[in-house]
Amino acid sequence: MSEDATTATAESTGATGGSRPLRVMIAADTFPPDVNGAATFAEQLAVGLAERGHEVHVVAPASSAHHGTFDEEHRGVVLTVHRLKSYKWPWHAWLRFVWPWSVRKWTGPILDAVQPDVLHIQSHLVIGRGIVQEAHERGIRIVGTNHFMPENLLEYVPFGRRTLPIALKIAWNDAAKTYRLADAITTPTVLAADYLREAIAGQQVLAISCGIDASRYTARSGRPSGNDIVFVGRVAPEKNLDVLVRALPLLPSELRATLTIVGGGEMIPKLKALVQELGLEDRVRFAGFVSDEAKRQALTNGTVFAMPSTAELQSISSLEAMASGLPVVAADSMALPHLIDGNGFLFTPGDVQDLAAKLAQVLQASDTDYQAMRERSLAMIEAHDINRTLATFESLYRGEPVA
């Protein structure tokens, strides 16, 4: 390619019915090597569909100056990825974007060449908005999934707090324009579906878990000898990791609790300075970006998983922790309450004292109670099996009813 180039039912359009393998195009504004939940889901979806025999094409921003159509290996599977010319977002460490006015010019020819049965967009922001209009004009079935929370971008755009409500309204109005062209709209959780339905004026929204392959994660037998609190994810402002760091010294000293932060991001320098200020250098480990194997090992060896973020539409990292048999302590915000049911505790967002108290409840629990929390996490993860997610999207792609 060159530079020119609640329970709801999805109504069937008859566009892709049948049982033959499908030609699926996934359009995403973020895709690996980006590291975030939306990129992880898009990759997992593409790989899973390809493994089930479908022909998969991905449209995403170029991760460097090189743009075009490439055969890329993702998780051992070769995908056809159409990389659009992109530019670095000046207020973010790694985010890249495509000029909005160029998307239709570039994606129209891609749609004509590939002729997909269905287009599945992962956001309405830039690529999604442009390619949906091209697909709609060609009569291609469209499925839209929303991973977007405007609040997650506020640290990276030049808006003042006084203009925040106006900016949020503009953002959601823009989302509605795109999603109204979709034959089916999904988002990862029931809470997120309710939030999106209200934000875009009552459109029908299906809740479909991002899903994970739980078989790739290992729950250790017995209780760990130490008390290591684990966080996995982007080290970004909306994750509120300063709250977690500040909670650590409030735990009973006899627990000798430690904290392992797995992931990279722009907040690491500030967090390292905070760790030094609090004298926690020997108790906090910054693992940085690590391989999937090292990430899974950190979860297996952990004692409890902590997620202090207040802007999670699902939290794949929390699902990974649950698949590793970890109790979870999470902020009582957005979709996180749906992941806590006997397998850990919720704390008041931003409340350092409450977070410390809930972490202490897990770390001081009896062996019987601790094991019960671990077993509950493993039981709850069954509802998020990736094969269930893939089968559900296959039905949506074919225009079949989905409960």
C-alpha positions in Angstrom: 0.0 0.0 0.0 1.3 3.5 -0.8 0.4 6.8 0.7 -2.4 7.1 -1.9 -3.7 4.3 -1.5 -28.4 -5.0 29.3 -29.3 -8.2 27.4 -29.7 -7.0 23.9 -30.0 -8.6 20.5 -28.1 -7.7 17.3 -30.5 -7.7 14.4 -29.4 -9.8 11.4 -28.7 -7.9 8.2 -28.2 -11.1 6.2 -24.9 -9.7 4.9 -22.6 -12.4 6.1 -24.9 -15.3 7.1 -23.8 -18.9 6.7 -20.9 -20.9 8.1 -18.1 -20.3 5.7 -14.8 -18.7 6.9 -15.1 -14.9 6.9 -12.9 -12.2 5.6 -12.6 -9.8 8.6 -11.0 -6.4 8.7 -10.1 -5.0 12.1 -9.4 -1.3 12.3 -7.7 0.1 15.4 -6.1 3.4 16.4 -3.7 1.5 18.6 -2.1 -1.9 17.8 1.1 -3.7 19.0 3.8 -2.8 19.4 1.7 -0.3 21.4 1.1 -1.6 25.0 -2.4 -1.0 26.3 -5.6 -2.8 26.8 -7.2 -1.8 23.5 -4.1 -2.8 21.5 -3.9 -6.1 23.4 -7.5 -7.0 22.7 -7.3 -6.1 19.0 -4.2 -8.3 18.6 -5.9 -11.1 20.6 -9.0 -10.9 18.5 -7.1 -10.9 15.2 -4.9 -13.9 16.2 -7.9 -15.8 17.6 -10.0 -15.3 14.5 -7.1 -16.3 12.2 -6.5 -19.5 14.3 -10.2 -20.3 13.8 -9.7 -20.3 10.0 -10.9 -16.7 9.1 -8.9 -14.4 6.8 -7.9 -11.4 8.9 -6.7 -8.0 7.9 -5.7 -5.2 10.3 -5.7 -1.5 9.6 -3.6 0.5 12.1 -1.2 3.4 12.4 2.4 2.8 11.4 4.5 2.2 14.4 7.4 4.1 12.8 8.1 6.1 9.6 7.6 2.9 7.5 4.0 2.6 6.3 2.4 0.1 3.8 1.0 -3.4 3.9 3.1 -6.0 5.7 2.9 -9.6 6.8 3.5 -9.3 10.6 3.9 -12.1 13.1 1.8 -11.7 16.2 1.7 -14.4 18.9 3.0 -16.9 16.4 0.4 -16.1 13.8 1.1 -14.1 10.6 -1.4 -11.3 10.0 -1.8 -8.9 7.1 -1.5 -5.5 8.6 -2.1 -2.3 6.6 -0.1 0.4 8.4 -1.2 4.0 7.6 1.3 6.8 7.7 1.4 8.2 11.2 2.9 10.9 13.4 3.9 11.0 17.0 1.4 12.7 19.4 3.4 15.5 21.0 1.9 15.2 24.5 2.4 11.4 24.8 5.5 9.2 25.1 4.7 6.8 22.3 1.2 7.4 20.9 1.0 7.8 17.1 -1.9 9.1 15.0 -3.0 9.4 11.4 -4.2 12.7 10.1 -8.0 12.4 10.2 -8.5 14.0 6.7 -6.3 11.3 5.1 -8.0 8.2 6.5 -10.8 7.9 3.9 -8.4 8.5 1.1 -6.2 5.6 2.3 -8.7 3.1 3.6 -11.2 3.2 0.7 -8.7 1.5 -1.7 -7.9 -1.0 1.0 -11.6 -1.9 1.4 -11.9 -2.2 -2.4 -8.9 -4.5 -2.6 -9.8 -6.7 0.4 -13.6 -6.7 0.1 -14.2 -7.8 3.7 -17.4 -9.5 4.9 -17.3 -7.3 8.0 -15.4 -4.3 9.3 -14.8 -4.3 13.1 -13.6 -1.0 14.5 -11.9 -0.7 17.9 -12.6 3.0 18.4 -14.3 5.9 16.8 -11.4 8.3 17.1 -9.5 8.6 13.8 -9.1 5.5 11.7 -12.4 4.1 13.0 -14.3 7.3 12.1 -12.9 7.5 8.6 -13.0 3.8 7.6 -16.6 3.4 8.9 -17.8 6.0 6.4 -16.1 4.2 3.5 -17.5 0.8 4.6 -21.0 2.2 5.1 -21.0 3.6 1.5 -19.9 0.1 0.2 -22.6 -1.7 2.2 -20.1 -3.6 4.3 -21.4 -4.9 7.7 -19.9 -2.9 10.5 -19.3 -3.9 14.1 -18.0 -1.2 16.5 -16.3 -1.9 19.9 -15.6 0.9 22.3 -12.6 0.8 24.6 -12.5 4.6 24.8 -12.8 6.7 27.9 -12.2 10.4 27.2 -10.8 10.8 30.7 -7.9 8.6 29.7 -6.7 11.2 27.2 -7.1 14.3 29.3 -3.5 14.3 30.5 -2.3 14.4 26.9 -4.4 17.2 25.4 -4.2 20.9 25.9 -7.5 21.3 27.7 -7.9 23.2 31.0 -10.1 21.8 33.7 -12.7 24.5 33.1 -13.2 23.4 29.5 -13.3 19.7 30.5 -17.1 19.3 30.4 -17.3 20.8 27.0 -14.4 18.6 25.8 -16.1 15.5 27.1 -19.4 16.4 25.4 -17.7 17.0 22.1 -15.9 13.7 22.4 -19.0 11.7 23.0 -21.0 13.5 20.4 -18.2 12.6 18.0 -18.5 8.9 19.1 -22.2 8.9 18.5 -21.8 10.0 14.9 -19.5 7.0 14.2 -21.3 4.3 16.2 -24.7 5.2 14.6 -23.3 3.8 11.3 -22.6 0.4 13.0 -24.8 -2.6 12.7 -23.8 -3.7 16.2 -22.0 -1.9 19.0 -20.1 -3.7 21.8 -18.0 -2.8 24.8 -16.3 -5.1 27.4 -18.7 -4.9 30.4 -22.3 -4.3 31.3 -21.3 -1.2 33.2 -19.4 0.1 30.2 -22.3 -0.7 28.0 -24.7 1.3 30.2 -22.2 4.2 30.3 -21.8 4.2 26.5 -25.6 3.8 25.8 -26.3 6.9 28.0 -23.4 8.8 26.4 -24.5 8.2 22.8 -28.2 8.7 23.3 -29.6 5.3 24.1 -28.3 3.2 21.3 -28.3 -0.6 21.8 -25.0 -1.8 23.2 -23.9 -5.4 23.8 -21.5 -6.3 26.6 -18.9 -8.7 25.4 -15.8 -9.5 27.5 -12.5 -8.9 25.9 -11.6 -12.4 27.2 -8.3 -14.0 27.8 -6.8 -17.4 27.3 -6.7 -18.5 30.9 -4.7 -21.7 30.0 -1.6 -19.5 29.5 -1.6 -18.5 33.1 -0.5 -20.5 36.1 -1.8 -20.4 39.6 0.7 -21.6 42.1 -0.2 -24.2 44.7 -0.4 -23.0 48.3 0.3 -19.6 49.7 3.4 -17.6 48.7 6.0 -17.3 51.4 6.3 -13.5 50.9 3.7 -10.7 50.6 4.3 -9.2 47.2 1.7 -6.8 45.8 1.7 -6.8 42.0 0.5 -4.3 39.5 0.6 -4.9 35.7 -0.2 -2.3 33.1 0.8 1.0 31.7 2.4 3.3 34.2 0.2 6.2 33.2 -1.5 9.1 35.2 -5.0 7.5 35.1 -3.7 4.4 36.8 -3.2 6.3 40.1 -0.1 4.3 41.1 1.0 7.1 43.5 -1.9 6.0 45.7 -0.6 2.4 45.7 3.0 3.5 46.5 1.7 5.7 49.4 -0.3 2.8 50.8 2.7 0.5 51.1 4.3 2.1 54.2 0.9 2.1 55.9 0.7 -1.7 56.0 1.7 -3.5 59.2 5.5 -3.7 59.4 5.4 -7.4 60.3 4.0 -8.2 56.9 7.2 -7.0 55.2 5.1 -6.3 52.1 6.8 -5.4 48.8 5.4 -3.9 45.6 6.2 -5.0 42.0 5.2 -2.7 39.2 5.3 -4.5 35.8 5.0 -2.1 32.8 6.4 1.1 31.5 5.1 4.6 31.0 5.6 8.3 31.5 4.9 8.2 35.3 7.9 6.0 36.2 10.3 9.0 36.9 7.7 10.6 39.2 7.0 7.3 41.0 10.7 6.6 41.5 11.0 10.0 43.0 8.1 9.3 45.3 9.6 5.9 46.3 12.8 7.6 47.2 11.0 10.3 49.2 9.2 7.7 51.2 12.3 5.6 51.7 10.9 2.6 50.0 13.7 1.8 47.6 14.2 -1.7 49.0 10.5 -2.5 48.9 9.4 -1.3 45.4 10.6 -2.9 42.2 10.0 -1.4 38.8 10.2 -4.3 36.3 9.5 -2.2 33.3 8.4 -3.6 30.0 8.9 -7.4 30.2 8.1 -10.4 28.0 4.7 -12.1 28.3 6.5 -15.0 30.1 8.0 -12.7 32.7 4.7 -11.0 33.2 3.0 -14.2 33.8 5.7 -15.3 36.2 5.3 -12.1 38.2 1.6 -12.8 38.6 2.2 -16.4 39.5 4.6 -15.4 42.2 2.5 -12.5 43.5 0.4 -12.6 46.7 -2.3 -10.0 45.7 -3.0 -7.9 42.6 -3.8 -4.2 43.0 -5.6 -2.0 40.5 -6.0 1.6 41.7 -7.1 3.0 38.3 -10.4 4.9 38.0 -10.9 4.6 34.3 -11.1 0.9 33.5 -13.7 -0.3 30.9 -12.7 -3.9 31.8 -9.0 -4.2 32.9 -7.4 -7.1 31.1 -4.6 -7.0 33.6 -7.0 -7.8 36.4 -8.4 -10.7 34.4 -4.8 -12.0 34.0 -4.3 -11.8 37.7 -7.5 -13.7 38.4 -6.4 -16.4 35.9 -3.2 -16.6 37.9 -5.2 -17.3 41.1 -4.6 -14.0 42.7 -7.0 -12.1 45.1 -7.6 -8.6 43.7 -7.9 -5.3 45.5 -9.4 -2.7 43.1 -10.8 0.8 43.1 -14.5 1.0 43.4 -14.8 2.7 40.0 -16.1 2.1 36.5 -16.0 -1.7 35.6 -13.7 -2.9 38.3 -16.6 -3.7 40.8 -17.8 -6.4 38.4 -14.5 -8.2 38.9 -14.8 -8.4 42.7 -17.1 -10.9 44.2 -15.5 -12.9 47.1 -12.1 -12.8 45.4 -10.8 -9.6 47.0 -11.9 -6.2 48.0 -12.9 -2.8 46.6 -11.4 0.4 48.1 -12.6 4.0 47.9 -10.8 5.5 44.8 -7.9 7.7 45.8 -8.1 6.8 49.5 -4.7 5.7 50.6 -5.8 4.6 54.0 -8.6 2.5 52.7 -6.4 0.8 50.0 -3.9 -0.1 52.7 -6.6 -1.5 54.9 -8.0 -3.7 52.1 -4.5 -4.9 51.1 -3.9 -5.8 54.8 -7.2 -7.8 54.9 -5.9 -10.0 52.1 -2.4 -10.3 53.4 -3.5 -11.0 57.0 -6.3 -13.4 55.9 -6.1 -17.0 57.3 -4.8 -19.6 54.9 -8.4 -20.9 54.5 -9.8 -17.5 53.6 -6.9 -16.6 51.4 -7.2 -19.9 49.5 -11.0 -19.2 49.1 -10.2 -15.9 47.4 -7.8 -17.6 45.1 -10.3 -20.2 44.1 -13.0 -17.6 43.6 -10.8 -15.7 41.1 -10.1 -18.9 39.2 -13.9 -19.7 39.1 -14.8 -16.2 38.0 -12.4 -16.1 35.1 -14.3 -18.9 33.3 -16.9 -16.4 32.2 -14.1 -14.5 30.3 -12.8 -17.4 28.2 -11.5 -16.1 24.9 -13.2 -18.8 22.9 -16.6 -17.6 24.1 -15.6 -14.1 23.1 -14.5 -15.2 19.6 -17.6 -17.3 19.0 -19.8 -14.3 20.0 -18.1 -12.0 17.6 -18.3 -14.6 14.9 -22.1 -14.5 15.3 -22.2 -10.8 15.3 -20.1 -10.7 12.1 -22.6 -13.1 10.4 -25.6 -11.0 11.6 -26.9 -13.7 13.9 -28.8 -12.9 17.1 -26.5 -12.6 20.2 -27.8 -12.5 23.8 
